[in-house]
């Protein structure tokens, strides 16, 4: 809608809607010297200076008849009038009329430069009244514009307006367009505003030109007001909504731009893949990832967004952002199979890990390392964590030791190794304490049996099988120690 320079094309004349308004005086001529009454009338009219002689009148009529033919015979008319202009005794008024009509024929023949020259020559005779000059001047200005002389054409039209020329939205719009072609935005502004103000009804072109000027002159407040007025007239025009969203974005009103995009989506205006992806990313940015992921998934299923790696990754990331790991897993699986590196397998492993599917997480992380990732040390840590969560601490330590090789992962891996070894130590001490308590209990059973002596009854105060085993182990240890000392 804005931001690009206006260009002249082959339709420029039709855009100008050029209206040729040549004012012709009444043509009066005599039939011949024999007609005394006619001679008297001719004499009276010549005193007024706005009459045509018989020969000139006949040539004018011949030229006009050629123009009135179907189709118009412009070349014949030009030839007749060109021959007429070679006569030395033409009055200024006769020359003015001849130039006017030949200019009209030149226009019909497509010779814009010739038209301009003839009409300027008609004015230069000094024989035309102000009304006739005012009719020719705006057309001359418009023809200069049509020929690409924007500054000259616009200047002529502005002078004509200052001298009392009747303005309308078309003239003002033409002047504004001409100054825009010359990059004179400040000069274009009053005419663009005047064209907009005078237009009834207002058409797209009135909004577009003024919007372009406001944009180039960095007048966002006026531009925003104009676009709001425009969208109220054409609410289904996607370009206007996009311009509003763009303006909001440039004004650092991203949230409002997001709201505009939501309106466009709800009204079916967003159909292109890049538009739908941008909308989904808006939702992600404003912490509504679930809604964004839902839209993106729906548009993928509808075929408006392709299921290429980049888009699948975006969808998976949004599901992960929404903590919908279960929904992210199949998307990541599909994307990982397409990808050439292991990055997506790493994310897949993270999704499995978040869902406490530790065996699948371990496999995904190992696949990621195999295919290549930027920080394998982090993957080794998560493999180790997956093993630890499945009660395989010793295997976990092996993986943590692999992670220690990477500086960025060393601190975390070392901490985990220390933690697990600490658990082992605590477990050993707990086991030793329990064993000692049990050993004391077994020794007490032996002492109790010894004290009972002959009073010992079978089944009462009997040493348990567990204690028999424990005591046998202790006895074997003592024998081994003695043997070791002797040797």
MILUM-210174 format. One record per residue (C-alpha): x, y, z. Coordinates in steps of 0.1 Angstrom, whole numbers, padded with zeros to 4 digits, always signed. Last residue first. Layout:
! residues N
XYZ...
//
This chain:
! residues 487
+0517-0663+0578+0505-0665+0614+0487-0632+0611+0469-0642+0580+0458-0675+0595+0445-0656+0625+0425-0632+0602+0411-0660+0582+0400-0679+0613+0383-0647+0625+0365-0642+0592+0353-0678+0591+0338-0674+0626+0321-0642+0615+0306-0660+0585+0294-0689+0606+0278-0664+0631+0259-0648+0602+0247-0681+0588+0236-0694+0622+0220-0660+0629+0198-0663+0598+0188-0699+0608+0176-0686+0641+0192-0697+0674+0167-0715+0697+0155-0698+0729+0125-0720+0730+0119-0744+0701+0137-0772+0719+0139-0766+0756+0170-0754+0773+0169-0761+0810+0200-0781+0808+0220-0750+0798+0198-0719+0799+0228-0697+0802+0244-0711+0770+0211-0706+0750+0209-0670+0761+0245-0663+0752+0240-0678+0717+0208-0657+0711+0227-0626+0724+0254-0633+0698+0228-0634+0671+0213-0600+0683+0247-0584+0683+0253-0597+0648+0219-0583+0637+0228-0548+0650+0262-0550+0634+0246-0560+0601+0221-0532+0602+0249-0507+0609+0271-0521+0581+0241-0519+0557+0234-0483+0567+0271-0475+0563+0272-0491+0529+0241-0473+0518+0255-0440+0530+0286-0446+0511+0267-0456+0479+0246-0425+0483+0277-0404+0486+0290-0420+0454+0258-0410+0437+0262-0374+0449+0299-0371+0440+0292-0385+0405+0263-0360+0402+0284-0331+0412+0311-0341+0388+0286-0343+0359+0272-0308+0368+0307-0292+0370+0321-0310+0339+0293-0302+0315+0307-0270+0300+0342-0284+0302+0334-0316+0282+0353-0347+0294+0332-0348+0325+0303-0359+0304+0319-0393+0298+0323-0397+0335+0286-0389+0339+0278-0418+0315+0299-0443+0336+0283-0429+0368+0248-0437+0354+0257-0473+0348+0266-0475+0385+0233-0457+0394+0210-0481+0375+0178-0475+0394+0157-0465+0364+0159-0428+0374+0197-0432+0375+0197-0445+0339+0177-0416+0326+0199-0392+0346+0230-0407+0330+0215-0403+0295+0206-0367+0305+0243-0360+0315+0255-0377+0283+0233-0354+0263+0247-0323+0280+0282-0335+0272+0272-0339+0235+0270-0301+0231+0267-0292+0194+0251-0323+0182+0261-0352+0159+0242-0381+0144+0256-0406+0170+0251-0381+0199+0215-0375+0189+0209-0413+0186+0223-0418+0221+0199-0390+0233+0169-0407+0216+0178-0441+0231+0181-0427+0266+0148-0408+0263+0131-0440+0252+0143-0458+0283+0135-0428+0305+0098-0423+0295+0093-0398+0324+0072-0375+0302+0098-0348+0307+0125-0374+0297+0106-0383+0265+0104-0346+0256+0141-0341+0263+0150-0371+0242+0130-0356+0213+0149-0324+0218+0181-0343+0214+0167-0362+0185+0160-0328+0170+0196-0317+0172+0210-0349+0159+0219-0338+0124+0205-0345+0090+0169-0339+0099+0140-0358+0083+0138-0385+0109+0141-0359+0136+0111-0340+0122+0088-0370+0123+0099-0379+0158+0097-0343+0170+0061-0341+0158+0053-0375+0174+0068-0363+0207+0054-0328+0209+0019-0340+0217+0031-0359+0248+0053-0330+0257+0024-0306+0261+0043-0283+0284+0030-0253+0264+0067-0244+0255+0071-0281+0245+0040-0278+0222+0055-0246+0208+0089-0263+0203+0072-0292+0184+0053-0268+0161+0085-0248+0154+0104-0280+0147+0077-0293+0124+0079-0260+0105+0117-0261+0101+0117-0298+0091+0090-0295+0064+0054-0303+0070+0041-0275+0048+0015-0250+0060-0017-0246+0041-0022-0283+0038-0053-0285+0061-0033-0308+0085-0006-0282+0086-0031-0254+0092-0046-0273+0122-0012-0280+0137-0003-0243+0134-0035-0232+0149-0032-0256+0179+0005-0247+0183-0004-0210+0185-0032-0216+0210-0010-0237+0232+0019-0213+0229+0000-0183+0245+0031-0167+0261+0030-0136+0239+0060-0147+0219+0044-0181+0212+0012-0165+0200+0031-0142+0178+0050-0172+0164+0018-0188+0154+0007-0156+0136+0040-0154+0117+0037-0191+0106+0002-0183+0093+0014-0153+0073+0044-0172+0059+0022-0201+0048-0003-0179+0030-0040-0180+0039-0044-0152+0064-0076-0132+0055-0101-0158+0069-0119-0134+0092-0106-0151+0123-0071-0148+0109-0073-0111+0101-0087-0104+0136-0058-0123+0151-0033-0103+0129-0048-0071+0142-0044-0083+0178-0008-0092+0172-0002-0057+0158-0017-0043+0190+0007-0064+0211+0036-0054+0189+0030-0017+0195+0066-0007+0188+0054+0021+0164+0068+0001+0135+0048-0029+0146+0016-0009+0148+0022+0005+0113+0028-0030+0100-0005-0042+0115-0024-0013+0100-0008-0019+0066-0017-0055+0068-0053-0046+0077-0054-0023+0047-0040-0049+0024-0065-0075+0035-0095-0055+0023-0126-0071+0038-0133-0041+0061-0135-0017+0031-0152+0014+0044-0142+0010+0081-0108-0001+0069-0103+0033+0052-0112+0053+0083-0088+0032+0104-0061+0036+0077-0065+0074+0078-0062+0076+0116-0031+0054+0115-0015+0076+0088-0023+0108+0107-0005+0093+0138+0023+0078+0118+0034+0110+0101+0068+0099+0088+0068+0121+0057+0071+0090+0034+0042+0073+0053+0020+0103+0053+0026+0108+0016+0018+0071+0009-0014+0072+0029-0025+0103+0010-0020+0086-0023-0036+0054-0012-0067+0069+0004-0076+0091-0026-0068+0062-0049-0092+0039-0030-0121+0061-0036-0138+0088-0015-0173+0095-0026-0171+0124-0027-0135+0136-0030-0129+0172-0018-0111+0163+0014-0090+0135-0001-0080+0157-0030-0072+0186-0006-0051+0162+0016-0031+0149-0014-0027+0185-0026-0015+0198+0007+0010+0168+0010+0025+0168-0025+0047+0199-0019+0061+0183+0013+0066+0150-0005+0088+0164-0033+0101+0131-0045+0098+0143-0081+0073+0115-0089+0056+0125-0056+0052+0160-0069+0034+0147-0099+0011+0125-0079+0001+0154-0057-0006+0176-0088-0028+0148-0103-0047+0143-0070-0053+0181-0068-0067+0181-0103-0089+0151-0097-0102+0163-0064-0115+0195-0079-0102+0230-0083-0116+0259-0103-0088+0281-0115-0087+0314-0097-0051+0326-0103-0037+0305-0075-0053+0274-0092-0036+0282-0125-0003+0287-0108-0006+0253-0091-0015+0237-0125+0015+0252-0142+0038+0242-0113+0025+0206-0114+0031+0203-0152+0066+0218-0149+0075+0196-0120+0061+0164-0135+0076+0167-0170+0068+0130-0177+0049+0136-0209+0016+0130-0191+0026+0156-0166+0032+0181-0194-0002+0171-0208-0019+0179-0175-0003+0213-0174-0014+0221-0209-0050+0209-0201-0050+0231-0170-0040+0261-0192-0064+0257-0221-0098+0264-0203-0083+0292-0182-0070+0308-0214-0104+0306-0230-0120+0322-0200-0094+0349-0199-0100+0360-0234-0078+0348-0263-0061+0372-0287-0028+0375-0268-0011+0354-0295+0009+0336-0268-0023+0317-0256-0026+0301-0290+0011+0294-0291+0009+0275-0258-0020+0255-0273+0000+0247-0303+0032+0237-0284+0013+0215-0259-0006+0197-0287+0026+0191-0307+0043+0176-0277+0013+0154-0271+0013+0140-0307-0011+0111-0304-0030+0119-0336-0061+0130-0315-0039+0153-0295-0024+0168-0327-0060+0174-0340-0069+0193-0308-0037+0213-0311-0046+0221-0347-0079+0234-0334-0063+0257-0308-0035+0268-0331-0061+0279-0358-0082+0297-0332-0052+0316-0319-0039+0324-0354-0073+0338-0364-0074+0359-0332-0039+0372-0338-0050+0382-0374-0037+0361-0403-0021+0382-0430+0012+0362-0434-0003+0329-0444+0018+0299-0433-0007+0292-0405-0033+0281-0431-0010+0254-0445-0006+0240-0410-0043+0241-0405-0051+0221-0436-0023+0196-0429-0034+0191-0392-0070+0185-0403-0059+0160-0429-0038+0142-0402-0066+0141-0377-0091+0123-0399-0115+0114-0371-0130+0079-0376-0157+0087-0384-0154+0123-0396-0158+0152-0372-0121+0160-0371-0120+0162-0409-0151+0184-0408-0134+0207-0383-0104+0211-0406-0126+0220-0436-0146+0244-0414-0114+0261-0403-0101+0264-0439-0134+0280-0450-0133+0304-0421-0097+0314-0429-0107+0321-0465-0138+0340-0455-0121+0361-0429-0125+0352-0392-0138+0375-0365-0127+0384-0330-0110+0418-0335-0142+0438-0326-0136+0461-0355-0134+0430-0376-0170+0422-0367-0183+0455-0381-0163+0451-0413-0176+0416-0417-0212+0427-0412-0207+0455-0438-0192+0430-0462-0221+0406-0457-0245+0434-0466-0225+0443-0497-0225+0408-0511-0205+0411-0543-0172+0410-0523-0177+0373-0512-0195+0349-0488-0182+0366-0457-0170+0349-0425-0181+0344-0388-0168+0316-0366-0182+0320-0331-0153+0316-0306-0141+0282-0297-0133+0271-0262-0111+0240-0261-0118+0218-0231-0097+0186-0235-0104+0164-0206-0075+0143-0194-0087+0114-0172-0052+0116-0156-0052+0079-0151-0062+0074-0187-0032+0094-0198-0009+0075-0175-0020+0041-0187+0013+0034-0205+0031+0036-0173+0045+0062-0148+0056+0049-0115+0047+0057-0079+0076+0049-0056+0071+0021-0030+0066+0024+0007+0029+0023+0007+0000+0000+0000
//
